[in-house]
Amino acid sequence: MIELLFKYQDLKYKDFHSKLMPTVNLETIIGVRVPVLRKIAKEISGSKKSSDFLNRLPHKYYEENNLHAFLLESIKEYDLCIKEVNRFLPYVDNWATCDGMRPKCFAKNTDKLLLEIENWLESDHAYTVRYAIGMLMVHYLDAEFNENYLNMVSSVKSDEYYVNMMLAWYFATALAKQWESTIPYIEQNRLPAWVHNKTIQKAVESYRITGEQKNYLRKLKI
């Protein structure tokens, strides 16, 4: 698999992409574009090659982790998928791999997924917590929305930059989709100051927030 990945190495892309991920060792980045990784995942999904690869953890290269995440997305059986996601999450060491893993079967199993999310939020591993918040953002801000989820996310307190960035992303998205339920968290300063201000920044930059809402949010900066 590593030989195949190096076949698609793009050194200019490696130089560019590595700057977006300061937490990842440059020596572990091959430089393979995401569409290529997804194409490989689609070609080998369900095969013995895929199974053998998924059973080899930890991986050495960043692209191996991304390929692993993309292969998990194609697992149709929820119970198997969640088992494999839980096995993989402790090895996730960057925001891109974390945010890029969105198994399709989760959308049809949001009741079961919520139990996993509650466990992930209690994790000591920053990217497991980030993944939990991301899943709440993706699957529970529309038809599945419940105000309790806002409280779950606001209860997360972390010194980790990439957790706090996801907190801000979540609340900015929540403002766009569930304004009435979410705005009290900003008005009442219920988030850490950095997350509070970053949430406002992201919301103000969003095309889904009205001009009137943006003006109001600007007045709420700490």
Secondary structure, 3 states (H helix, E strand, C coil): CHHHHHHCCCHHHHHHHHCCCCCCCHHHCCCCCHHHHHHHHHHHCCCHHHHHHHCCCCCCCHHHHHHHHHHHHCCCCHHHHHHHHHHHHHHCCCHHHHHHCCCHHHHHCHHHHHHHHHHHHCCCCHHHHHHHHHHHHHHCCCCCCCHHHHHHHHCCCCCCHHHHHHHHHHHHHHHHHCHHHHHHHHHCCCCCHHHHHHHHHHHHHCCCCCHHHHHHHHCCCC
